[in-house]
């Protein structure tokens, strides 16, 4: 499974029939050892003991087994790679599809919301998703198949947890693209706390080819990264959240340096996306809203690694310097009372916290800044409201953030 998974990561394509044959060959070769191991265990500790002994390793290997069945689909000639100006719509979205049995309230209605998301995904050309976990379910695989029907023939998903590691939950990340992905990579963070310690929190990378011409030097590419970082929880003690905050800042540092390493010396721009769990807003005692310490740390590090004129928080820029909330959003009634916009999926303790934690960070290059071959525009929130749905009011507990990239070829 490990070898085949690595082949997928590097871009090799295995036809389903070949994969079927290979699976049975491996099963046949491993069968004697498996049977010997099981029967030996049964003789020593009985059937009940055997089942109990098999549960932990089976649960731990679920992300690997699930990834075994995922095939990358390739389209020989892609009509999207045409010469001339074009617009590429990019979305980052924490879709809130966690593993089975994990829920905030009575239900997360995962299947209903996955079905609703299929209705809107065709509006975009590149989608970066967070919290689309593969552990113990088939939703990630089904979403990849759904997306292919809408022209998303290319994808990059989270790398599985390290083989010798206590981590058993996958990273829950997925990049979908209608344009060819020509390079991929991932970096699993070293820091983590609480339940996030057992998840392979990471940032994943895809280099996407947006145009193709007879002159390779004239082709346009986009480096895109997405991540989901360590969370802090309002029900935690201040001491525990302090540990979470330090882990998250460590992940910010690892991510930024990974981005720098992957894009060093390249003339094409970069888009860093995802749920950073870094709330950009901080409220002072007098009610004034200022940039938070964590946000300043994130942006200062980016400015240090590149330069201030090359790095842009796209949603902040589009909102005239404000950090619009993407989670725990609320309205205010005539009496001044805060009314949460979403209560079915969101934990009650998070109602009305109005956190700005989902990002599109644009990292330009001097060459692209001068030529303006790829320019971001029309950045906006994507609430994905479901006003007429009888159960849920929006597709996720988060808002998405989208941007249009204007490509001049």
C-alpha positions as CSV (number, residue, x, y, z in Angstrom):
1,X,0.0,0.0,0.0
2,X,2.8,2.4,0.9
3,X,4.6,1.8,-2.4
4,X,1.5,2.2,-4.5
5,X,0.5,5.3,-2.5
6,X,3.9,6.9,-3.3
7,X,3.4,6.1,-7.0
8,X,0.2,8.0,-6.9
9,X,1.8,11.0,-5.2
10,X,4.6,11.1,-7.8
11,X,2.0,11.1,-10.6
12,X,2.2,7.5,-11.9
13,X,-1.1,6.3,-13.3
14,X,-2.3,2.7,-12.7
15,X,-5.3,1.5,-14.7
16,X,-8.1,0.0,-12.5
17,X,-7.7,-3.5,-14.1
18,X,-3.9,-3.4,-13.4
19,X,-4.6,-2.3,-9.8
20,X,-7.1,-5.1,-9.4
21,X,-4.6,-7.7,-10.6
22,X,-1.9,-6.3,-8.4
23,X,-4.1,-6.3,-5.4
24,X,-4.8,-10.0,-5.8
25,X,-1.2,-10.9,-6.4
26,X,-0.2,-9.1,-3.2
27,X,-3.1,-10.7,-1.3
28,X,-2.0,-14.2,-2.5
29,X,1.6,-13.6,-1.5
30,X,0.7,-12.3,1.9
31,X,-2.1,-14.8,2.7
32,X,0.1,-17.5,4.2
33,X,1.7,-15.1,6.7
34,X,-1.6,-13.5,7.6
35,X,-3.3,-16.8,8.2
36,X,-0.4,-18.1,10.2
37,X,-0.4,-15.0,12.3
38,X,-4.2,-15.1,12.9
39,X,-4.4,-18.8,13.8
40,X,-1.4,-18.5,16.1
41,X,-3.0,-15.6,17.9
42,X,-6.3,-17.5,18.2
43,X,-4.6,-20.5,19.8
44,X,-3.0,-18.3,22.4
45,X,-5.6,-15.7,23.3
46,X,-8.9,-16.9,21.7
47,X,-11.2,-15.3,19.1
48,X,-12.3,-12.4,21.3
49,X,-8.8,-11.5,22.2
50,X,-7.8,-11.7,18.5
51,X,-10.5,-9.3,17.4
52,X,-9.6,-6.9,20.2
53,X,-6.0,-7.1,19.2
54,X,-6.8,-6.4,15.5
55,X,-8.9,-3.3,16.1
56,X,-6.2,-0.7,16.9
57,X,-3.9,-1.6,13.9
58,X,-7.0,-1.8,11.6
59,X,-8.2,1.6,12.7
60,X,-4.7,3.0,12.3
61,X,-4.3,1.8,8.7
62,X,-7.7,3.1,7.5
63,X,-6.2,6.2,5.9
64,X,-3.7,4.0,4.0
65,X,-6.4,1.5,2.9
66,X,-8.7,4.3,1.8
67,X,-5.9,6.0,-0.2
68,X,-5.1,2.7,-1.9
69,X,-8.3,2.9,-3.9
70,X,-7.9,6.5,-5.0
71,X,-6.9,6.8,-8.7
72,X,-5.7,10.0,-10.3
73,X,-7.6,10.6,-13.6
74,X,-5.9,12.2,-16.5
75,X,-7.3,13.8,-19.6
76,X,-5.0,13.5,-22.6
77,X,-5.9,16.8,-24.2
78,X,-7.4,19.6,-22.0
79,X,-9.4,22.2,-23.8
80,X,-8.9,24.6,-20.9
81,X,-5.2,25.0,-21.9
82,X,-6.0,27.5,-24.7
83,X,-4.0,30.6,-25.6
84,X,-5.4,34.0,-24.9
85,X,-6.8,35.8,-21.8
86,X,-8.9,33.9,-19.3
87,X,-10.3,34.0,-15.8
88,X,-9.6,31.3,-13.3
89,X,-11.9,31.1,-10.2
90,X,-10.2,29.8,-7.1
91,X,-12.0,28.8,-3.9
92,X,-10.7,27.9,-0.4
93,X,-13.2,26.2,1.9
94,X,-13.3,24.4,5.2
95,X,-16.1,22.0,4.2
96,X,-16.5,20.6,7.7
97,X,-16.7,16.9,6.8
98,X,-15.1,15.3,9.7
99,X,-14.7,11.5,10.4
100,X,-17.7,9.4,11.3
101,X,-19.2,9.8,14.8
102,X,-17.6,13.2,15.3
103,X,-20.2,15.9,15.7
104,X,-21.0,19.1,17.6
105,X,-24.7,18.9,18.1
106,X,-27.3,16.2,17.2
107,X,-25.8,15.7,13.8
108,X,-23.3,17.3,11.3
109,X,-25.5,16.1,8.3
110,X,-22.4,15.3,6.4
111,X,-24.1,13.5,3.5
112,X,-26.7,16.2,3.0
113,X,-24.0,18.9,2.8
114,X,-21.7,16.9,0.5
115,X,-24.6,16.6,-1.9
116,X,-25.3,20.3,-1.7
117,X,-21.6,21.1,-2.3
118,X,-21.7,19.2,-5.6
119,X,-24.2,21.7,-6.9
120,X,-21.8,24.6,-6.5
121,X,-18.3,23.2,-7.1
122,X,-18.7,23.6,-10.9
123,X,-18.6,27.4,-10.5
124,X,-14.9,27.2,-9.8
125,X,-11.8,26.1,-11.6
126,X,-9.5,25.3,-8.6
127,X,-10.7,24.4,-5.2
128,X,-8.7,24.0,-2.0
129,X,-10.6,22.1,0.7
130,X,-10.0,21.5,4.4
131,X,-11.7,19.1,6.8
132,X,-12.5,16.6,4.0
133,X,-11.3,13.6,6.0
134,X,-10.8,10.2,4.5
135,X,-10.6,8.3,7.9
136,X,-13.4,5.7,8.2
137,X,-15.5,6.9,5.3
138,X,-15.7,7.3,1.5
139,X,-16.8,10.9,1.3
140,X,-13.4,12.2,0.1
141,X,-13.2,9.5,-2.6
142,X,-16.8,10.2,-3.7
143,X,-16.1,13.9,-3.8
144,X,-13.2,13.3,-6.1
145,X,-15.4,11.3,-8.4
146,X,-18.1,14.0,-8.3
147,X,-15.6,16.6,-9.1
148,X,-14.4,14.7,-12.2
149,X,-17.9,14.9,-13.6
150,X,-17.6,18.7,-13.5
151,X,-14.2,18.8,-15.2
152,X,-11.9,18.5,-12.2
153,X,-9.6,15.8,-13.6
154,X,-6.6,16.6,-11.4
155,X,-6.2,16.6,-7.7
156,X,-3.8,16.4,-4.8
157,X,-4.8,15.1,-1.4
158,X,-3.2,14.9,2.0
159,X,-0.2,12.7,2.5
160,X,-1.1,9.8,4.8
161,X,0.1,9.7,8.4
162,X,3.8,8.7,8.8
163,X,4.2,4.9,9.0
164,X,5.8,4.8,12.5
165,X,3.8,7.5,14.2
166,X,1.0,7.8,16.7
167,X,-0.9,9.9,14.1
168,X,-3.8,7.9,12.7
169,X,-6.1,10.7,11.3
170,X,-5.3,12.0,7.8
171,X,-4.8,15.7,7.1
172,X,-8.2,16.2,5.6
173,X,-6.9,18.3,2.7
174,X,-7.7,18.2,-1.0
175,X,-6.9,20.4,-4.0
176,X,-9.1,19.9,-7.1
177,X,-8.2,21.4,-10.4
178,X,-9.7,21.7,-13.9
179,X,-6.1,22.5,-15.1
180,X,-3.2,20.0,-15.1
181,X,-1.3,19.6,-11.9
182,X,2.3,19.0,-12.9
183,X,4.0,18.8,-9.5
184,X,2.8,17.9,-6.0
185,X,4.3,17.7,-2.5
186,X,3.3,17.9,1.2
187,X,4.8,18.8,4.5
188,X,3.5,17.3,7.7
189,X,3.9,19.5,10.8
190,X,6.0,18.4,13.7
191,X,4.0,20.3,16.4
192,X,0.5,19.4,17.5
193,X,-1.6,19.3,20.7
194,X,-4.8,17.6,22.0
195,X,-6.7,15.7,19.3
196,X,-4.7,17.6,16.6
197,X,-1.7,15.7,17.8
198,X,-3.1,12.5,16.4
199,X,-3.9,14.1,13.0
200,X,-1.3,14.5,10.2
201,X,-1.8,18.2,10.1
202,X,0.1,19.5,7.1
203,X,0.2,21.8,4.1
204,X,-0.1,20.3,0.6
205,X,1.2,21.8,-2.6
206,X,0.3,21.6,-6.3
207,X,1.8,23.4,-9.3
208,X,-0.9,24.1,-11.8
209,X,-0.4,24.8,-15.5
210,X,-2.9,27.5,-16.5
211,X,-1.9,28.0,-20.2
212,X,0.1,26.1,-22.8
213,X,1.8,27.5,-25.9
214,X,4.4,26.5,-28.5
215,X,6.9,28.5,-26.4
216,X,7.3,26.8,-23.0
217,X,8.7,29.9,-21.5
218,X,5.4,31.7,-22.2
219,X,3.3,29.2,-20.3
220,X,1.6,30.4,-17.1
221,X,1.7,28.5,-13.8
222,X,0.3,28.9,-10.3
223,X,1.8,27.5,-7.1
224,X,-1.0,26.7,-4.7
225,X,-0.8,25.6,-1.1
226,X,-3.5,24.7,1.4
227,X,-3.4,23.9,5.1
228,X,-5.5,23.4,8.2
229,X,-3.6,24.3,11.4
230,X,-3.9,23.6,15.1
231,X,-7.1,24.8,16.7
232,X,-7.7,26.4,20.0
233,X,-10.9,25.8,21.9
234,X,-13.0,28.2,23.9
235,X,-13.8,25.4,26.5
236,X,-10.1,24.9,27.2
237,X,-8.2,26.4,30.1
238,X,-5.9,29.3,29.3
239,X,-2.9,27.1,29.9
240,X,-4.0,24.4,27.4
241,X,-4.8,27.0,24.7
242,X,-1.4,28.5,25.3
243,X,0.2,25.2,24.2
244,X,-2.2,25.1,21.2
245,X,-1.3,28.7,20.2
246,X,2.5,27.9,20.3
247,X,1.9,24.7,18.2
248,X,-0.1,26.8,15.6
249,X,2.6,29.5,15.4
250,X,5.2,26.7,14.9
251,X,3.0,25.3,12.1
252,X,2.8,28.8,10.5
253,X,6.6,29.0,10.5
254,X,7.0,25.5,9.0
255,X,4.4,26.2,6.3
256,X,5.9,29.5,5.2
257,X,9.4,28.0,5.0
258,X,8.0,25.1,3.0
259,X,6.3,27.5,0.6
260,X,9.6,29.4,0.2
261,X,11.5,26.2,-0.4
262,X,9.1,24.9,-3.1
263,X,8.9,28.2,-5.0
264,X,12.4,29.6,-4.6
265,X,13.8,30.9,-7.9
266,X,10.5,30.5,-9.8
267,X,8.9,33.5,-11.6
268,X,5.3,32.4,-11.2
269,X,3.1,33.6,-8.4
270,X,1.9,31.7,-5.3
271,X,-1.5,31.4,-3.6
272,X,-1.4,30.2,0.1
273,X,-4.9,29.1,1.2
274,X,-6.7,27.4,4.0
275,X,-8.0,27.5,7.5
276,X,-5.0,28.8,9.5
277,X,-7.0,29.0,12.8
278,X,-5.2,32.3,13.2
279,X,-7.9,34.9,14.1
280,X,-6.8,38.1,12.4
281,X,-8.9,40.3,14.8
282,X,-8.1,41.1,18.4
283,X,-10.6,43.2,20.5
284,X,-9.1,45.7,23.0
285,X,-10.8,46.4,26.3
286,X,-12.4,49.5,24.9
287,X,-13.9,47.6,22.0
288,X,-11.4,48.6,19.4
289,X,-10.5,45.9,16.8
290,X,-6.8,45.6,15.9
291,X,-4.7,43.0,14.2
292,X,-4.0,40.1,16.5
293,X,-0.5,39.0,17.6
294,X,-0.8,35.8,15.6
295,X,-1.8,37.6,12.4
296,X,1.1,40.0,12.8
297,X,3.4,37.1,13.3
298,X,2.1,35.4,10.1
299,X,2.4,38.4,7.9
300,X,5.7,39.6,9.4
301,X,7.2,36.2,8.6
302,X,5.9,36.3,5.1
303,X,7.3,39.8,4.6
304,X,10.7,38.6,5.9
305,X,10.8,35.6,3.6
306,X,9.7,37.6,0.5
307,X,9.0,41.3,0.8
308,X,6.1,43.5,1.9
309,X,5.2,44.6,-1.6
310,X,5.0,41.0,-2.9
311,X,2.7,39.6,-0.1
312,X,-1.0,40.4,0.0
313,X,-3.9,39.2,2.2
314,X,-6.4,39.3,-0.6
315,X,-9.6,39.3,1.5
316,X,-8.3,42.0,3.8
317,X,-7.3,44.1,0.8
318,X,-10.7,43.6,-0.8
319,X,-12.4,44.6,2.4
320,X,-10.5,47.9,2.7
321,X,-8.2,46.7,5.5
322,X,-11.0,44.9,7.5
323,X,-10.8,41.2,8.5
324,X,-14.2,39.8,7.7
325,X,-15.3,36.9,9.9
326,X,-15.4,33.5,8.2
327,X,-16.5,31.5,11.3
328,X,-19.0,32.2,14.1
329,X,-20.7,35.0,12.1
330,X,-23.6,36.9,13.6
331,X,-26.1,39.6,13.0
332,X,-27.3,42.3,15.4
333,X,-31.0,42.9,16.0
334,X,-32.7,46.3,16.8
335,X,-32.0,45.9,20.5
336,X,-28.2,45.3,19.9
337,X,-28.5,41.5,20.7
338,X,-26.1,39.3,18.7
339,X,-28.0,36.6,16.6
340,X,-25.8,33.7,15.3
341,X,-26.3,33.1,11.6
342,X,-25.6,29.3,11.9
343,X,-26.6,27.1,14.9
344,X,-27.1,23.6,13.5
345,X,-23.5,22.8,12.8
346,X,-21.6,25.2,15.0
347,X,-20.8,24.4,18.7
348,X,-22.9,26.7,20.9
349,X,-19.8,27.9,22.6
350,X,-18.6,29.2,19.2
351,X,-21.8,31.1,18.4
352,X,-21.1,34.8,17.6
353,X,-17.3,34.7,18.1
354,X,-16.8,36.2,14.6
355,X,-13.4,34.9,13.8
356,X,-11.4,35.7,10.6
357,X,-9.4,32.4,10.2
358,X,-9.7,31.5,6.5
359,X,-7.2,33.0,4.1
360,X,-6.0,33.7,0.6
361,X,-2.5,35.0,0.8
362,X,-1.0,36.1,-2.5
363,X,2.8,35.9,-2.9
364,X,3.8,37.6,-6.1
365,X,7.1,37.6,-7.9
366,X,9.0,40.6,-9.3
367,X,8.6,39.3,-12.8
368,X,4.8,38.8,-12.5
369,X,4.4,42.1,-10.7
370,X,5.9,43.9,-13.6
371,X,4.3,42.0,-16.4
372,X,0.9,41.5,-14.7
373,X,0.4,38.1,-16.4
374,X,-1.6,36.7,-13.5
375,X,-3.5,39.3,-11.4
376,X,-5.9,38.5,-8.5
377,X,-9.2,40.3,-8.4
378,X,-12.8,40.2,-7.0
379,X,-11.9,38.4,-3.8
380,X,-15.0,37.8,-1.7
381,X,-16.7,35.6,0.9
382,X,-18.6,32.6,-0.2
383,X,-21.2,31.8,2.5
384,X,-22.9,29.1,0.5
385,X,-26.3,29.7,2.2
386,X,-29.1,27.2,1.8
387,X,-32.1,29.5,2.4
388,X,-34.8,27.0,1.4
389,X,-33.2,23.9,3.0
390,X,-35.4,22.3,5.7
391,X,-32.4,21.2,7.9
392,X,-29.2,23.2,7.3
393,X,-28.8,26.9,6.6
394,X,-25.4,26.7,4.9
395,X,-23.1,24.0,3.5
396,X,-20.4,24.3,6.2
397,X,-19.9,26.1,9.6
398,X,-17.2,28.2,7.8
399,X,-17.5,30.6,4.9
400,X,-15.4,30.1,1.9
401,X,-13.2,32.7,0.2
402,X,-12.9,33.0,-3.5
403,X,-10.7,35.0,-6.0
404,X,-10.6,35.4,-9.7
405,X,-7.2,35.2,-11.3
406,X,-7.0,37.1,-14.6
407,X,-4.5,35.4,-16.8
408,X,-3.1,37.3,-19.7
409,X,-1.3,35.0,-22.2
